[in-house]
Amino acid sequence: MGPKRKFDSTASEVGQSSRRGTTRRLPNRARIIPVDTLSPYTYFDDGDYEYICEHCAVFFWFAERLVRGPLHARPRYTHCCKNGSVRLPLPLDPPPAIRALFEDSNFMENVRAYNNMFSMTSFGARVDDAINDGHGPYVFKVSGQVSHWIGSICPPDNEHPRFLQLYIYDTENEVPNRMRFFSSSDHRNISPSVARSLCDTLRSCNELARLFTAAIDLCQTSDTCDFSVRLYNNLGDRRYEPPASGTLGGIVYADDPNACNYDVVVRKKGGQPQRVSKLHPSYIPLQYPLLFPFGEPGWSTSLKLHSVSEGRRHSLTVNMYYSYQIHDRHNVYSLLLKGGRLFQQYLVDAYTCIEQSRLDFVNANQNIFRSEFVAGLYDALAKGDNNAHDIGKRVFLPSSFTGGPRYMYKHYQDALAICRVFGNPQYFITFTCNVKWPEISRHLDKVGGAQAQNRPDIISRVFHMRSAKTFGEITADLYTIEFQKRGLPHCHTLIWVKPADRISDAEDVDKFISAEIPDPSTDPLLYKIVTDLMVHGPCGLARPSSPCMRDSRCSKSFPKMFECSTRFDKEGYVHYRRRDSPHRAIKNGIQLDNRLHDTGNADSDALNPTVNEVQNFVDGRYICPHEASWRILNFPIHERTPAVEWLEKYWWCKKAITWIRRARLQNPAIGRLAYVHPTSGEGDASEFASWLLQIGDGLLGDPDINDIHNARLIKIPEQYLIEAADNRNSIH
């Protein structure tokens, strides 16, 4: 019997769970908390996870609401269904056997191994397990490309069956065949009885397994019988029920008239494994049979948005699809969100699908992105493309691609522009996520006591609420989001304050920053916070195996020297007061003093340019589930106030074939020039940019500008011309 259809409950149907609140017209991150309303150590609690989306019944926090809206309107949350535009089937009730296993702690400890045992495709990626040394929470992390590969139906001669072949070859010894690929140490963690139960369950309910099992009789016929299994890419409307027989694919003997692009064709025997396209709806269910036990299809290019106004996008993007999937809903049991370590892998896999679709667009539209920059030739020469035949072959990753090298450098230039207007920042604050925050703990208790490490989506959402708040009034600020080795997000923030509030001497530093362990008798709460979260170590001789140790020394330069008072050195760096006080912290049975009080630090990465910038970016990236969920939910990794805009006075209108003056910005913003590489023409490019500005400001004399037949002709100085000939040194 198939699973029951889920009732698609909405906020209006669940009644009082959808509370009414008030919203104010505020900028996205201008929720300022007045400092004078807080006691010295007040914890600002964002409340419970109790508001419900009126369209798709997703739970959300009040602080996550869309802040733009009329006063006294119902709070709205748009990261789930885009205000009702995304409508997808809710998760099906899983088979009782699989649901019971997902409640078993021993099974969940090895859920990735069990999933790999029954996966029909191989997972191709460089999995970084170095961080999982048993001394901290588990995190799934990959680097470089992520791909899924599928082989033939029957294994090659003299080879053991693998992946989907295990469903149809030597089924009498299926469990031993599946366990053959585990090491002796892993064998102790894998239960043959659990494997047998999963075999029986998936054979009875998974439509993809049924499709491949149907080929058993054909495999046993004559070798002249040649056939293949085609998994369809173009599927019909989604239903709140398991896929019907024949809807996901079919067995074909010749050319299939229903074939579409990106179809997966699995041949009877022979041939090399083929890479499954990320655009195929079976890309995810082939890899995760335990999360999708019925083989229900995933995202496809045929999915459309619901009730979209004329002239707007109608296609449902891959980002919208995965963002919809990773939310808790009222009265809906989601096997995906219960997946633990397998859910971590799913998040990484899902985000690589999103990012790959964006990179594919970049690769397919290189001419569009190249035309964005006048200095494209200079950029090529500065990067080492001295051969003219190679310049057009460079794969260009534009600054509009989030997370790319040009994107990061553009924000660096924006930060310098803010410094030009407001001076040096007064505060550099590092803010790290704490999985023991009450909002996270209460939610995990509400959903069945899941471990925080297995809900990266909740960690990202709570941290995003935290990073969107500012204490007190500021003149400017900017922040960037990074992810630690174990995945937890942390925020580096620069803050500019009013001149009257700036730090002017060492005494002002002591008013805001302390590098000393508090007195437990007078400040017990602050003492607990500092000793639990802000004391480094132990390391050194007390613990030579500490992760911070490099060449028998602490890579973070601990312990620091005692300082009687705060001082500034010749370079302007602050040495905080660290007095030799009697207050100590106890960690792992070792006493730690003020020399190990950690005020935070920051690392930097070096980027090396290559000819294929897209491939270089993919090969060098590391993705963890926390970053994946952050990016799937479209949270910003950079933000700044006020805005910084390039000074582009005119833009090129292709339709009118002319230059049109750009409208003046309505909101306050800081302007800056587009960056010109210092090596571009040995400084001529910078001078040329300055000359162009003089044109816009009207600083050039009459001999340089001529108006002929309502057209303005501007003479370009010869030193800025690549090739000056036949009096054609003018632009229109």
C-alpha positions as CSV (number, residue, x, y, z in Angstrom):
1,M,0.0,0.0,0.0
2,G,1.3,3.4,-0.9
3,P,1.7,6.3,1.5
4,K,-1.1,8.5,2.4
5,R,-1.4,11.9,0.7
6,K,-0.2,14.7,2.9
7,F,-2.6,17.4,3.9
8,D,-1.2,20.7,2.6
9,S,-2.0,22.8,5.7
10,T,-1.6,26.6,5.6
11,A,-1.5,29.2,8.3
12,S,-5.1,30.0,7.9
13,E,-6.0,26.3,8.5
14,V,-3.9,25.8,11.5
15,G,-5.5,28.7,13.3
16,Q,-3.8,30.2,16.3
17,S,-0.3,28.9,15.5
18,S,0.0,31.8,13.0
19,R,0.3,34.8,15.3
20,R,-0.2,38.3,14.2
21,G,2.5,40.8,14.6
22,T,3.5,44.3,13.5
23,T,6.1,45.2,10.9
24,R,7.8,48.4,10.4
25,R,9.2,50.0,7.2
26,L,12.9,49.4,7.9
27,P,15.9,48.7,5.8
28,N,16.8,45.0,5.6
29,R,19.4,45.1,8.4
30,A,18.5,48.3,10.2
31,R,17.0,46.6,13.2
32,I,18.9,48.7,15.8
33,I,18.8,47.7,19.4
34,P,19.0,50.7,21.7
35,V,21.9,50.1,24.1
36,D,20.2,51.9,27.0
37,T,17.3,49.4,27.0
38,L,19.6,46.5,27.9
39,S,21.2,45.5,31.2
40,P,24.9,44.8,31.2
41,Y,24.7,41.1,30.3
42,T,21.2,40.8,28.8
43,Y,20.8,38.0,26.3
44,F,18.6,39.2,23.4
45,D,16.3,36.3,22.7
46,D,14.5,36.1,19.3
47,G,11.7,34.0,20.7
48,D,10.4,30.7,19.5
49,Y,10.0,29.2,16.0
50,E,6.2,29.6,16.1
51,Y,5.1,31.7,13.1
52,I,3.7,29.9,10.1
53,C,3.8,30.9,6.4
54,E,0.3,31.3,5.2
55,H,1.1,29.7,1.8
56,C,3.2,26.6,2.6
57,A,2.9,26.1,6.4
58,V,6.6,26.7,7.0
59,F,7.7,27.6,10.6
60,F,9.7,30.8,11.0
61,W,10.9,33.2,13.6
62,F,9.4,36.7,13.8
63,A,12.9,38.2,13.3
64,E,13.0,36.4,9.9
65,R,9.9,38.2,8.6
66,L,9.9,40.4,5.6
67,V,10.4,43.8,7.2
68,R,8.9,45.7,4.2
69,G,5.2,45.8,4.6
70,P,2.2,47.7,6.0
71,L,1.9,48.2,9.7
72,H,-0.2,45.5,11.5
73,A,0.0,43.1,8.6
74,R,0.6,39.4,9.1
75,P,4.3,38.6,9.2
76,R,5.5,37.2,5.9
77,Y,8.5,34.9,5.2
78,T,9.7,34.4,1.6
79,H,12.7,32.1,1.7
80,C,10.4,29.1,1.5
81,C,7.8,29.5,-1.3
82,K,8.4,33.1,-2.5
83,N,5.1,34.3,-1.2
84,G,3.1,31.4,-2.7
85,S,4.8,31.3,-6.1
86,V,6.5,28.0,-5.4
87,R,4.1,25.0,-5.1
88,L,5.5,21.5,-4.8
89,P,4.3,18.2,-3.4
90,L,4.9,17.8,0.3
91,P,7.1,14.9,1.4
92,L,5.5,11.4,1.4
93,D,5.0,9.4,4.5
94,P,8.1,7.0,4.5
95,P,7.7,3.2,4.7
96,P,7.4,2.2,8.4
97,A,10.6,0.2,8.3
98,I,12.7,3.2,7.2
99,R,11.0,5.6,9.5
100,A,11.8,3.3,12.5
101,L,15.4,3.1,11.4
102,F,15.7,6.9,11.3
103,E,14.8,6.9,15.0
104,D,17.6,4.5,15.9
105,S,20.8,6.2,17.0
106,N,23.1,3.4,15.9
107,F,21.6,3.4,12.4
108,M,21.9,7.2,12.2
109,E,25.6,7.1,13.2
110,N,26.2,5.1,10.0
111,V,23.4,6.5,7.8
112,R,25.8,7.6,5.1
113,A,27.3,4.1,4.9
114,Y,23.9,2.5,4.6
115,N,22.9,5.0,1.9
116,N,26.1,4.3,-0.1
117,M,25.3,0.6,0.1
118,F,22.0,1.1,-1.8
119,S,22.9,4.1,-3.9
120,M,22.4,3.6,-7.7
121,T,25.1,6.1,-8.6
122,S,28.6,6.7,-7.3
123,F,29.4,10.0,-5.5
124,G,32.4,11.6,-7.2
125,A,34.1,14.2,-5.0
126,R,37.1,14.8,-2.8
127,V,35.6,14.3,0.7
128,D,37.7,16.0,3.3
129,D,37.6,13.8,6.5
130,A,40.7,15.2,8.1
131,I,38.6,17.4,10.4
132,N,36.6,14.4,11.6
133,D,39.2,13.2,14.0
134,G,36.8,12.3,16.8
135,H,37.5,15.4,18.9
136,G,34.4,17.4,17.7
137,P,31.1,17.3,15.9
138,Y,31.0,15.6,12.5
139,V,30.9,17.8,9.4
140,F,30.7,16.7,5.8
141,K,33.0,18.7,3.6
142,V,34.1,18.4,0.0
143,S,36.5,20.2,-2.3
144,G,36.4,20.7,-6.0
145,Q,33.9,19.1,-8.4
146,V,30.9,17.0,-7.3
147,S,29.4,14.5,-9.7
148,H,27.3,11.4,-9.9
149,W,28.2,8.5,-12.2
150,I,26.1,5.6,-13.4
151,G,27.4,2.4,-15.0
152,S,25.8,-0.4,-17.1
153,I,23.0,-2.7,-16.0
154,C,25.3,-5.8,-16.0
155,P,28.8,-5.7,-14.6
156,P,31.8,-6.3,-16.9
157,D,33.2,-9.8,-17.1
158,N,35.2,-10.9,-14.0
159,E,34.1,-7.9,-12.0
160,H,31.9,-7.6,-9.0
161,P,28.6,-5.8,-9.3
162,R,28.4,-2.2,-8.0
163,F,25.7,0.3,-7.2
164,L,22.6,-0.2,-9.4
165,Q,24.0,-3.6,-10.7
166,L,23.5,-4.9,-7.1
167,Y,19.7,-4.6,-7.6
168,I,19.6,-7.1,-10.5
169,Y,22.8,-9.3,-10.4
170,D,23.2,-12.3,-8.1
171,T,20.2,-11.2,-5.9
172,E,20.5,-14.4,-3.8
173,N,23.7,-13.0,-2.3
174,E,22.7,-9.4,-2.4
175,V,23.5,-8.5,1.2
176,P,27.0,-10.1,1.1
177,N,27.7,-8.4,-2.2
178,R,26.7,-5.0,-0.8
179,M,28.8,-5.5,2.3
180,R,31.9,-6.6,0.3
181,F,32.9,-3.0,-0.3
182,F,33.2,-2.1,3.4
183,S,36.4,-2.5,5.4
184,S,36.7,-4.8,8.3
185,S,36.4,-1.9,10.8
186,D,33.2,-0.7,9.0
187,H,31.8,-4.2,9.0
188,R,31.4,-4.0,12.8
189,N,29.1,-1.0,12.4
190,I,26.9,-2.4,9.6
191,S,24.2,-4.8,10.5
192,P,23.3,-7.5,8.0
193,S,19.8,-7.7,9.3
194,V,19.3,-4.0,8.7
195,A,20.7,-4.3,5.2
196,R,18.3,-7.2,4.5
197,S,15.4,-5.1,5.7
198,L,16.4,-2.2,3.5
199,C,16.8,-4.5,0.5
200,D,13.2,-5.8,0.9
201,T,11.8,-2.3,1.5
202,L,13.4,-0.6,-1.4
203,R,12.6,-3.4,-3.8
204,S,8.9,-3.1,-2.9
205,C,8.5,0.7,-3.0
206,N,11.3,2.4,-5.0
207,E,10.1,2.9,-8.6
208,L,13.7,3.3,-9.8
209,A,14.7,0.0,-8.2
210,R,11.6,-1.6,-9.8
211,L,12.6,-0.3,-13.2
212,F,16.1,-1.8,-13.1
213,T,14.8,-5.0,-11.5
214,A,12.4,-5.4,-14.5
215,A,15.5,-5.9,-16.6
216,I,16.5,-9.1,-14.9
217,D,14.6,-11.4,-17.3
218,L,16.2,-9.5,-20.3
219,C,19.7,-10.0,-18.8
220,Q,19.1,-13.7,-18.7
221,T,18.2,-14.0,-22.4
222,S,20.5,-14.3,-25.3
223,D,23.5,-12.0,-25.6
224,T,22.1,-10.8,-28.9
225,C,19.3,-9.1,-27.1
226,D,20.6,-5.5,-26.8
227,F,18.6,-3.0,-24.8
228,S,18.9,0.0,-22.5
229,V,17.0,1.7,-19.7
230,R,16.2,5.3,-20.4
231,L,15.4,7.6,-17.5
232,Y,13.2,10.4,-18.7
233,N,14.2,14.0,-18.1
234,N,10.8,15.5,-19.1
235,L,8.3,14.5,-16.5
236,G,4.6,15.4,-16.1
237,D,2.9,17.2,-13.3
238,R,4.0,16.2,-9.8
239,R,1.5,14.4,-7.5
240,Y,1.1,13.8,-3.8
241,E,1.7,10.1,-4.4
242,P,4.5,7.7,-5.4
243,P,5.6,7.8,-9.0
244,A,3.5,5.4,-11.2
245,S,5.1,2.6,-13.1
246,G,6.7,3.7,-16.3
247,T,6.6,7.4,-15.5
248,L,10.3,7.7,-14.6
249,G,11.8,5.7,-17.4
250,G,11.4,2.6,-19.7
251,I,13.2,-0.2,-21.4
252,V,14.0,0.5,-25.0
253,Y,15.5,-1.6,-27.8
254,A,16.2,1.1,-30.4
255,D,15.8,4.9,-30.7
256,D,13.2,6.2,-28.4
257,P,10.8,8.7,-29.9
258,N,10.2,10.2,-26.5
259,A,13.9,10.9,-25.9
260,C,14.8,14.4,-24.5
261,N,18.0,16.2,-23.7
262,Y,19.7,15.1,-20.5
263,D,18.0,11.7,-20.5
264,V,20.1,9.1,-18.7
265,V,20.6,6.0,-20.9
266,V,21.8,2.9,-19.0
267,R,23.0,0.2,-21.4
268,K,22.8,-3.5,-20.8
269,K,26.6,-4.1,-20.7
270,G,29.9,-2.4,-21.5
271,G,30.8,1.2,-22.1
272,Q,32.2,3.7,-19.7
273,P,30.2,5.0,-16.7
274,Q,28.4,8.2,-17.7
275,R,28.0,11.3,-15.7
276,V,24.4,12.1,-14.6
277,S,23.4,15.6,-15.5
278,K,22.4,17.9,-12.5
279,L,19.4,18.9,-14.7
280,H,17.9,15.4,-14.5
281,P,15.0,14.9,-12.1
282,S,16.5,11.6,-11.0
283,Y,19.9,13.1,-10.1
284,I,19.1,13.2,-6.4
285,P,16.9,10.1,-5.9
286,L,19.4,7.9,-7.6
287,Q,22.0,8.9,-5.1
288,Y,19.8,9.1,-2.0
289,P,17.4,6.1,-1.9
290,L,17.1,6.3,1.9
291,L,16.0,10.0,1.8
292,F,13.6,9.4,-1.2
293,P,12.6,5.7,-0.8
294,F,9.9,5.9,-3.4
295,G,12.3,7.3,-6.1
296,E,10.2,10.5,-6.3
297,P,11.8,12.9,-8.9
298,G,13.6,16.1,-7.9
299,W,14.0,19.4,-9.7
300,S,13.6,19.5,-13.5
301,T,13.6,22.2,-16.2
302,S,9.8,21.7,-16.7
303,L,8.8,23.0,-13.3
304,K,7.0,26.4,-13.3
305,L,6.0,29.0,-10.8
306,H,2.4,29.4,-9.7
307,S,0.4,32.6,-10.5
308,V,3.2,34.7,-11.8
309,S,2.2,38.1,-13.3
310,E,2.8,38.8,-16.9
311,G,6.3,39.8,-17.9
312,R,8.0,38.1,-15.0
313,R,10.0,34.8,-14.7
314,H,7.8,31.7,-15.0
315,S,10.4,28.9,-14.5
316,L,11.1,27.5,-11.1
317,T,14.8,27.7,-10.5
318,V,16.9,25.0,-8.9
319,N,17.6,27.4,-6.1
320,M,13.9,27.9,-5.4
321,Y,13.4,24.2,-5.4
322,Y,16.0,23.3,-2.8
323,S,15.2,26.3,-0.6
324,Y,11.6,25.0,-0.5
325,Q,12.7,21.5,0.6
326,I,14.8,22.4,3.6
327,H,12.1,23.9,5.9
328,D,10.1,22.4,8.7
329,R,6.4,22.5,8.0
330,H,3.3,22.2,10.3
331,N,2.1,18.6,10.6
332,V,4.5,17.3,7.9
333,Y,7.1,14.6,8.6
334,S,10.2,15.1,6.5
335,L,12.6,12.2,6.2
336,L,15.1,14.6,4.5
337,L,15.3,16.8,7.6
338,K,15.7,13.8,9.8
339,G,18.6,12.6,7.7
340,G,21.4,13.6,10.1
341,R,24.8,13.2,8.4
342,L,23.1,12.2,5.2
343,F,21.2,15.5,5.3
344,Q,24.6,17.3,5.5
345,Q,25.7,15.5,2.3
346,Y,22.4,16.3,0.6
347,L,22.9,20.1,1.4
348,V,26.3,20.1,-0.1
349,D,25.1,18.2,-3.2
350,A,22.1,20.5,-3.6
351,Y,24.2,23.7,-3.4
352,T,26.7,22.4,-6.0
353,C,23.7,21.9,-8.3
354,I,22.7,25.5,-7.8
355,E,26.2,26.8,-8.2
356,Q,26.9,24.7,-11.3
357,S,23.8,26.0,-13.0
358,R,25.1,29.6,-12.5
359,L,28.6,28.6,-13.7
360,D,27.1,27.0,-16.8
361,F,25.4,30.3,-17.5
362,V,28.7,32.1,-17.1
363,N,30.4,29.7,-19.5
364,A,27.6,30.0,-22.1
365,N,27.6,33.8,-22.0
366,Q,31.2,34.8,-22.0
367,N,30.7,37.5,-24.6
368,I,28.1,39.3,-22.4
369,F,30.4,39.4,-19.4
370,R,33.5,40.4,-21.4
371,S,31.7,43.5,-22.8
372,E,31.1,44.7,-19.2
373,F,34.7,46.0,-18.9
374,V,36.4,48.5,-21.2
375,A,39.8,47.4,-19.8
376,G,39.3,43.8,-20.9
377,L,42.4,43.8,-23.1
378,Y,44.5,45.4,-20.3
379,D,43.1,42.8,-17.9
380,A,44.2,40.0,-20.2
381,L,47.7,41.4,-20.7
382,A,48.1,42.0,-16.9
383,K,47.2,38.3,-16.3
384,G,49.8,37.0,-18.7
385,D,47.8,36.4,-21.9
386,N,50.4,37.9,-24.2
387,N,49.3,35.8,-27.2
388,A,46.4,37.4,-29.1
389,H,45.1,34.0,-30.1
390,D,44.7,33.1,-26.5
391,I,43.0,36.2,-25.2
392,G,39.6,35.3,-26.6
393,K,39.9,31.8,-25.0
394,R,40.1,33.0,-21.4
395,V,37.1,31.8,-19.4
396,F,36.0,34.9,-17.5
397,L,34.4,34.7,-14.1
398,P,32.7,38.1,-13.6
399,S,32.4,40.1,-10.4
400,S,28.6,39.5,-10.4
401,F,29.3,35.9,-9.5
402,T,28.9,35.6,-5.7
403,G,32.0,34.2,-4.0
404,G,34.3,34.5,-7.0
405,P,37.7,36.3,-6.8
406,R,36.4,39.4,-8.7
407,Y,33.4,39.5,-6.4
408,M,35.6,39.5,-3.3
409,Y,37.9,42.1,-4.7
410,K,35.0,44.4,-5.7
411,H,33.9,44.3,-2.1
412,Y,37.4,45.0,-0.9
413,Q,37.4,48.1,-3.1
414,D,34.0,49.1,-1.7
415,A,35.5,48.9,1.8
416,L,38.3,51.2,0.8
417,A,35.8,53.7,-0.5
418,I,34.0,53.7,2.8
419,C,37.4,54.4,4.5
420,R,38.0,57.3,2.1
421,V,34.8,59.0,3.3
422,F,34.6,58.0,7.0
423,G,38.3,57.3,7.8
424,N,39.6,54.2,9.4
425,P,37.1,52.0,11.2
426,Q,36.9,52.1,15.0
427,Y,35.9,48.6,15.7
428,F,36.8,45.2,14.2
429,I,34.4,42.6,15.7
430,T,34.5,38.8,15.2
431,F,31.2,37.2,16.0
432,T,30.9,33.4,16.0
433,C,27.8,31.2,16.1
434,N,27.1,29.3,19.3
435,V,25.1,26.1,18.8
436,K,23.9,26.4,22.4
437,W,21.9,29.5,21.8
438,P,18.4,29.1,23.3
439,E,16.7,29.6,20.0
440,I,18.6,26.6,18.5
441,S,18.2,24.4,21.6
442,R,14.4,25.0,21.8
443,H,13.9,24.3,18.1
444,L,15.9,21.0,18.3
445,D,13.8,19.9,21.3
446,K,10.7,20.7,19.3
447,V,11.6,18.6,16.3
448,G,12.6,15.5,18.3
449,G,16.0,16.3,19.9
450,A,18.2,16.3,16.8
451,Q,21.8,17.2,17.2
452,A,22.8,20.7,16.2
453,Q,25.5,19.5,13.9
454,N,22.8,17.7,11.8
455,R,20.6,20.8,11.3
456,P,23.0,23.3,9.5
457,D,19.9,25.0,8.1
458,I,18.7,26.1,11.5
459,I,22.2,27.2,12.6
460,S,22.4,29.4,9.5
461,R,19.0,30.9,10.0
462,V,19.5,31.8,13.6
463,F,23.0,33.2,12.9
464,H,21.5,35.3,10.1
465,M,19.1,36.8,12.5
466,R,22.0,37.6,14.8
467,S,24.2,39.2,12.2
468,A,21.4,41.5,11.1
469,K,21.3,43.4,14.4
470,T,23.4,46.4,15.4
471,F,23.8,47.7,18.9
472,G,23.6,51.5,19.1
473,E,23.9,54.1,16.3
474,I,26.7,54.0,13.8
475,T,27.8,56.0,10.8
476,A,28.9,53.1,8.6
477,D,29.5,49.4,8.9
478,L,30.3,46.4,6.8
479,Y,30.5,42.7,7.5
480,T,31.5,39.4,5.7
481,I,30.4,35.9,6.6
482,E,32.9,33.1,6.7
483,F,32.7,29.5,7.8
484,Q,35.1,27.8,10.2
485,K,36.8,24.4,9.7
486,R,33.9,22.6,11.3
487,G,31.4,24.7,9.4
488,L,30.0,27.1,12.0
489,P,29.4,30.6,10.5
490,H,31.2,33.6,11.9
491,C,31.1,37.2,11.0
492,H,33.9,39.8,10.7
493,T,32.4,43.3,11.2
494,L,34.0,46.8,10.7
495,I,32.1,49.6,12.4
496,W,32.5,53.4,12.0
497,V,31.0,55.5,14.8
498,K,30.5,59.2,15.3
499,P,33.6,61.3,16.1
500,A,32.4,61.9,19.7
501,D,32.3,58.1,20.3
502,R,35.7,57.2,18.7
503,I,38.5,55.6,20.7
504,S,41.2,58.2,21.3
505,D,43.5,56.6,23.8
506,A,44.3,53.5,25.8
507,E,41.7,54.4,28.5
508,D,39.0,54.4,25.9
509,V,40.1,50.9,24.8
510,D,39.6,49.5,28.3
511,K,36.0,50.9,28.3
512,F,35.0,48.6,25.5
513,I,37.5,45.7,25.3
514,S,38.8,43.4,28.0
515,A,41.3,40.6,27.6
516,E,41.1,39.5,31.3
517,I,39.2,36.8,33.0
518,P,36.3,38.3,35.1
519,D,36.0,38.0,38.8
520,P,33.7,34.9,39.4
521,S,32.5,36.4,42.7
522,T,31.3,39.7,41.3
523,D,30.5,38.7,37.7
524,P,29.6,34.9,37.7
525,L,27.6,35.1,34.5
526,L,30.3,36.9,32.6
527,Y,32.9,34.6,34.1
528,K,31.1,31.6,32.8
529,I,30.7,33.1,29.3
530,V,34.3,34.0,29.0
531,T,35.8,30.8,30.4
532,D,33.5,28.6,28.3
533,L,33.9,30.5,25.0
534,M,36.8,33.0,25.0
535,V,39.8,31.2,26.5
536,H,42.3,29.6,24.2
537,G,43.8,26.2,24.8
538,P,45.1,24.4,26.5
539,C,48.0,23.9,24.0
540,G,51.8,23.9,24.1
541,L,53.4,21.6,26.6
542,A,50.1,21.0,28.3
543,R,48.6,19.6,25.1
544,P,51.0,19.1,22.2
545,S,48.3,17.5,20.1
546,S,46.2,20.6,20.0
547,P,45.0,21.6,16.5
548,C,46.6,25.0,16.8
549,M,50.1,23.5,17.2
550,R,52.6,24.0,14.3
551,D,56.2,23.0,14.7
552,S,55.8,22.6,18.5
553,R,54.5,26.2,18.7
554,C,51.0,27.7,18.9
555,S,50.0,29.1,15.5
556,K,47.8,31.7,17.2
557,S,50.8,33.0,19.2
558,F,49.5,32.0,22.6
559,P,50.2,32.5,25.4
560,K,50.5,36.3,25.2
561,M,52.7,38.4,27.5
562,F,51.3,39.9,30.6
563,E,50.5,43.6,30.2
564,C,50.0,46.0,33.2
565,S,48.1,48.4,31.0
566,T,46.8,48.8,27.5
567,R,49.2,50.4,25.1
568,F,49.7,51.1,21.4
569,D,53.0,50.1,19.7
570,K,54.9,52.0,17.0
571,E,52.8,50.3,14.2
572,G,49.6,51.3,15.9
573,Y,48.6,47.8,17.0
574,V,46.9,47.5,20.4
575,H,48.3,45.4,23.2
576,Y,45.5,44.8,25.6
577,R,45.8,44.9,29.3
578,R,46.4,41.4,30.7
579,R,47.3,41.6,34.3
580,D,48.6,38.7,36.4
581,S,45.4,38.4,38.4
582,P,44.4,35.4,40.6
583,H,41.4,34.6,38.4
584,R,41.8,31.4,36.5
585,A,39.8,29.2,34.1
586,I,39.9,25.4,34.2
587,K,39.8,23.5,30.9
588,N,40.6,19.8,30.8
589,G,41.9,19.9,34.3
590,I,44.5,22.7,33.5
591,Q,44.5,26.2,34.9
592,L,44.5,29.0,32.3
593,D,45.2,32.7,33.0
594,N,44.8,36.0,31.2
595,R,47.6,35.2,28.8
596,L,45.2,32.8,27.0
597,H,42.2,35.1,26.8
598,D,41.2,35.1,23.1
599,T,39.9,38.4,21.5
600,G,39.6,36.8,18.0
601,N,41.7,36.7,14.8
602,A,41.2,36.5,11.1
603,D,42.8,34.4,8.3
604,S,43.2,35.3,4.6
605,D,43.4,33.2,1.5
606,A,45.6,33.7,-1.6
607,L,44.1,33.4,-5.1
608,N,46.3,32.5,-8.1
609,P,45.0,33.5,-11.5
610,T,44.7,30.9,-14.2
611,V,43.4,31.0,-17.8
612,N,40.1,29.2,-17.0
613,E,38.8,31.2,-14.1
614,V,35.7,29.1,-13.7
615,Q,37.6,25.9,-13.4
616,N,40.1,27.5,-11.1
617,F,37.2,28.6,-8.8
618,V,35.6,25.1,-8.8
619,D,38.8,23.2,-8.2
620,G,39.8,25.5,-5.3
621,R,36.5,25.7,-3.4
622,Y,35.6,23.9,-0.2
623,I,31.9,23.4,0.7
624,C,30.4,22.4,4.0
625,P,26.7,22.0,4.8
626,H,26.5,25.2,6.9
627,E,27.7,27.3,4.0
628,A,25.6,25.3,1.6
629,S,22.4,26.0,3.6
630,W,23.4,29.7,3.9
631,R,23.8,30.0,0.2
632,I,20.7,28.0,-0.6
633,L,18.6,30.4,1.5
634,N,20.2,33.3,-0.3
635,F,21.6,35.0,2.7
636,P,24.3,37.6,1.9
637,I,27.9,36.9,2.6
638,H,28.8,40.6,2.4
639,E,26.8,43.7,3.4
640,R,27.7,47.3,3.9
641,T,26.0,50.5,4.9
642,P,25.9,53.0,3.2
643,A,25.9,51.5,-0.3
644,V,28.9,51.9,-2.6
645,E,28.2,52.5,-6.3
646,W,30.5,52.6,-9.4
647,L,30.6,56.1,-11.0
648,E,29.1,55.2,-14.3
649,K,27.5,58.4,-15.7
650,Y,26.3,56.8,-18.9
651,W,25.2,53.3,-20.0
652,W,25.1,51.8,-23.4
653,C,21.6,51.1,-24.8
654,K,21.9,48.4,-27.4
655,K,18.4,49.0,-28.7
656,A,18.9,52.8,-29.3
657,I,22.6,52.3,-30.2
658,T,23.6,55.2,-28.1
659,W,24.8,56.3,-24.7
660,I,22.1,57.3,-22.1
661,R,22.7,59.3,-19.0
662,R,22.3,57.2,-15.8
663,A,19.6,58.4,-13.4
664,R,20.7,59.8,-10.1
665,L,20.5,57.4,-7.1
666,Q,17.6,58.1,-4.8
667,N,19.3,56.7,-1.6
668,P,22.6,58.0,-0.1
669,A,25.6,56.1,-1.5
670,I,29.4,56.4,-1.8
671,G,30.8,56.6,-5.3
672,R,34.0,55.1,-6.5
673,L,35.8,54.5,-9.8
674,A,35.9,51.1,-11.4
675,Y,39.2,49.4,-10.5
676,V,42.0,49.6,-13.1
677,H,44.9,47.2,-12.6
678,P,48.2,49.1,-11.9
679,T,50.1,47.1,-14.5
680,S,47.6,48.0,-17.3
681,G,49.8,50.0,-19.8
682,E,52.2,51.1,-17.1
683,G,49.8,53.7,-15.7
684,D,48.3,54.9,-19.0
685,A,45.0,53.1,-18.1
686,S,44.7,55.0,-14.9
687,E,45.4,58.3,-16.7
688,F,42.9,57.4,-19.3
689,A,40.2,56.8,-16.7
690,S,41.0,60.2,-15.2
691,W,40.7,61.8,-18.6
692,L,37.3,60.2,-19.1
693,L,36.1,61.7,-15.9
694,Q,37.2,65.2,-17.1
695,I,34.9,64.7,-20.1
696,G,31.9,64.1,-17.9
697,D,32.8,67.0,-15.6
698,G,33.2,69.5,-18.5
699,L,36.8,70.2,-17.8
700,L,38.1,69.8,-21.3
701,G,38.6,72.8,-23.5
702,D,36.7,73.7,-26.7
703,P,39.4,72.5,-29.1
704,D,38.9,68.9,-27.8
705,I,35.1,68.8,-28.3
706,N,33.2,69.5,-31.5
707,D,29.5,69.5,-32.0
708,I,28.6,68.5,-35.6
709,H,25.0,67.8,-36.7
710,N,23.8,67.4,-33.1
711,A,26.6,64.8,-32.5
712,R,29.4,65.3,-30.0
713,L,32.8,64.3,-31.3
714,I,35.6,64.0,-28.7
715,K,39.2,63.8,-29.7
716,I,41.2,61.1,-27.9
717,P,44.8,62.0,-27.1
718,E,47.2,59.8,-29.1
719,Q,48.9,58.4,-26.0
720,Y,45.7,56.6,-25.1
721,L,45.2,55.0,-28.5
722,I,46.1,51.4,-29.2
723,E,46.4,52.2,-32.9
724,A,45.9,55.7,-34.3
725,A,45.5,56.0,-38.0
726,D,43.4,57.8,-40.7
727,N,42.0,60.4,-38.3
728,R,39.8,57.8,-36.6
729,N,40.7,58.7,-33.1
730,S,37.3,59.8,-32.0
731,I,34.4,58.2,-30.1
732,H,30.7,58.9,-30.6
